[in-house]
Amino acid sequence: MGMLAGALSVLLVMVVLLAIKKGLDGTSIGLGVIPFALMPIVFLNWNNLKEIKKELNSRKNVI
């Protein structure tokens, strides 16, 4: 999950720098949509990770 969030953050920074350097053209707008489109996957993974950790902790307490 951390790798996906990191990659999306780097892509967002690159898009902002590209937009500052060359202006808002089709490439910067097209690449800028990707981090926002994939952000729900990061949130879903985050929630699943918290549920998995909770389940693992509950199983440790049983044994």
Residue frames relative to the residue before (quaternion, step in Angstrom):
aa qw qx qy qz dx dy dz
M 1.0000 0.0000 0.0000 0.0000 0.00 0.00 0.00
G 0.6473 0.5378 -0.3209 0.4345 3.56 1.00 -0.78
M 0.6319 0.5390 -0.3289 0.4494 3.56 1.07 -0.72
L 0.6548 0.5045 -0.3140 0.4670 3.58 0.96 -0.84
A 0.6633 0.4917 -0.3067 0.4736 3.58 0.90 -0.89
G 0.6512 0.5153 -0.3132 0.4607 3.58 0.99 -0.78
A 0.6621 0.5042 -0.3020 0.4649 3.56 0.95 -0.88
L 0.6562 0.4964 -0.3116 0.4753 3.58 1.00 -0.78
S 0.6321 0.5234 -0.3320 0.4651 3.59 1.04 -0.72
V 0.6557 0.4995 -0.3106 0.4733 3.58 0.94 -0.87
L 0.6464 0.5149 -0.3191 0.4639 3.58 0.96 -0.82
L 0.6492 0.5142 -0.3194 0.4605 3.59 0.97 -0.80
V 0.6454 0.5024 -0.3174 0.4800 3.59 1.00 -0.80
M 0.6509 0.5125 -0.3198 0.4598 3.58 0.96 -0.83
V 0.6427 0.5172 -0.3246 0.4628 3.59 1.00 -0.77
V 0.6443 0.5107 -0.3267 0.4662 3.58 0.97 -0.82
L 0.6661 0.4896 -0.3051 0.4728 3.59 0.92 -0.85
L 0.6352 0.5209 -0.3222 0.4705 3.59 1.03 -0.77
A 0.6603 0.5009 -0.3066 0.4681 3.58 0.99 -0.82
I 0.6467 0.5029 -0.3249 0.4726 3.59 1.03 -0.72
K 0.7054 0.4816 -0.2677 0.4458 3.56 0.92 -0.92
K 0.8321 0.2073 -0.0754 0.5089 3.58 0.79 -1.00
G 0.5453 -0.6047 0.4157 0.4052 3.60 1.21 -0.14
L 0.6033 -0.5593 0.4236 0.3791 3.52 -1.31 0.17
D 0.1198 0.7717 -0.6142 0.1134 3.54 -0.32 1.25
G 0.7674 -0.3845 0.2471 0.4497 3.57 -1.25 -0.05
T 0.6457 0.5324 -0.3271 0.4389 3.57 1.02 -0.75
S 0.7032 0.4579 -0.2882 0.4613 3.58 0.80 -0.94
I 0.6409 0.5003 -0.3322 0.4781 3.60 1.03 -0.67
G 0.6584 0.5172 -0.3075 0.4521 3.59 0.96 -0.86
L 0.6918 0.4466 -0.2759 0.4958 3.57 0.97 -0.82
G 0.6257 0.5651 -0.3338 0.4217 3.59 1.11 -0.60
V 0.6134 0.5585 -0.3474 0.4371 3.57 1.15 -0.51
I 0.5914 0.6331 -0.3604 0.3459 3.60 1.02 -0.77
P 0.6849 0.4692 -0.3317 0.4481 3.67 0.72 -0.84
F 0.6789 0.4819 -0.2970 0.4676 3.58 0.99 -0.78
A 0.6412 0.5191 -0.3277 0.4605 3.58 1.10 -0.62
L 0.7377 0.4093 -0.2251 0.4875 3.59 1.05 -0.73
M 0.4479 0.7146 -0.4435 0.3035 3.61 1.24 -0.14
P 0.6206 0.5357 -0.3770 0.4311 3.70 0.92 -0.61
I 0.5960 0.5545 -0.3677 0.4495 3.60 1.10 -0.59
V 0.6305 0.5266 -0.3300 0.4650 3.58 1.01 -0.80
F 0.6794 0.4852 -0.2985 0.4625 3.59 0.90 -0.90
L 0.6369 0.5129 -0.3300 0.4716 3.61 1.01 -0.73
N 0.6508 0.5018 -0.3146 0.4750 3.58 0.96 -0.81
W 0.6249 0.5441 -0.3341 0.4493 3.57 1.01 -0.79
N 0.6756 0.4842 -0.2894 0.4746 3.58 0.93 -0.93
N 0.6500 0.5085 -0.3182 0.4667 3.60 0.95 -0.80
L 0.6404 0.5278 -0.3246 0.4538 3.57 1.00 -0.79
K 0.6471 0.5055 -0.3194 0.4730 3.58 1.00 -0.78
E 0.6500 0.5063 -0.3180 0.4691 3.61 1.00 -0.78
I 0.6418 0.5155 -0.3247 0.4657 3.60 0.99 -0.79
K 0.6535 0.5032 -0.3182 0.4674 3.60 0.93 -0.83
K 0.6383 0.5228 -0.3251 0.4621 3.57 1.02 -0.80
E 0.6591 0.5047 -0.3018 0.4689 3.59 0.97 -0.86
L 0.6513 0.5080 -0.3182 0.4652 3.59 0.95 -0.82
N 0.6501 0.5037 -0.3193 0.4708 3.59 0.98 -0.76
S 0.6540 0.5018 -0.3253 0.4634 3.60 0.99 -0.74
R 0.6536 0.5005 -0.3171 0.4709 3.60 1.06 -0.65
K 0.6102 0.5377 -0.3582 0.4585 3.59 1.09 -0.56
N 0.6634 0.5158 -0.3053 0.4480 3.57 1.03 -0.75
V 0.6173 0.5547 -0.3445 0.4388 3.61 1.15 -0.58
I 0.7110 0.4641 -0.2646 0.4573 3.58 0.91 -0.87
